């Protein structure tokens, strides 16, 4: 968020949510807040990609 110049409050506005909900989502387990995380990632122009791990 910092790289995009967004505060939690501004992000909350972008996803039509309450700043407290964004704060909780950012401080909690991803699975617990998956619907809010989808909105957050969309607002930031990001996506989650699942792929097999590369062997080290």
C-alpha positions as CSV (number, residue, x, y, z in Angstrom):
1,X,0.0,0.0,0.0
2,X,2.8,2.4,0.8
3,X,4.3,2.0,-2.6
4,X,1.0,3.2,-4.1
5,X,0.6,6.0,-1.6
6,X,-2.6,4.6,0.0
7,X,-3.6,4.8,3.6
8,X,-5.9,2.2,5.2
9,X,-8.6,4.9,5.2
10,X,-8.2,5.6,1.5
11,X,-8.1,1.8,0.7
12,X,-11.4,1.4,2.7
13,X,-13.0,4.1,0.5
14,X,-11.8,2.4,-2.7
15,X,-13.4,-1.0,-1.7
16,X,-16.5,0.6,-0.1
17,X,-15.6,-0.7,3.4
18,X,-14.9,0.7,6.8
19,X,-11.3,1.6,7.8
20,X,-11.6,-0.7,10.9
21,X,-12.5,-3.7,8.6
22,X,-9.4,-3.0,6.5
23,X,-7.3,-2.7,9.6
24,X,-8.6,-6.1,10.8
25,X,-8.0,-7.7,7.4
26,X,-4.4,-6.5,7.2
27,X,-3.7,-7.7,10.7
28,X,-5.4,-11.1,10.4
29,X,-5.1,-14.5,8.7
30,X,-5.8,-14.2,4.9
31,X,-8.4,-17.0,5.0
32,X,-10.4,-15.3,7.7
33,X,-11.0,-12.3,5.6
34,X,-10.9,-13.7,2.0
35,X,-13.8,-11.6,0.6
36,X,-12.3,-8.4,1.9
37,X,-8.9,-9.4,0.6
38,X,-10.2,-9.9,-2.9
39,X,-11.5,-6.3,-2.8
40,X,-8.2,-5.0,-1.4
41,X,-6.1,-6.8,-4.0
42,X,-8.4,-5.6,-6.8
43,X,-8.2,-2.0,-5.6
44,X,-4.4,-2.3,-5.6
45,X,-4.3,-3.9,-9.0
46,X,-2.9,-7.2,-7.6
47,X,-3.9,-10.8,-7.8
48,X,-2.9,-14.0,-6.0
49,X,-1.4,-16.6,-8.3
50,X,-1.1,-20.2,-7.1
51,X,1.6,-22.3,-8.7
52,X,3.8,-25.2,-7.8
53,X,6.9,-24.3,-5.7
54,X,10.2,-24.3,-7.4
55,X,12.7,-26.8,-6.1
56,X,15.7,-25.1,-4.4
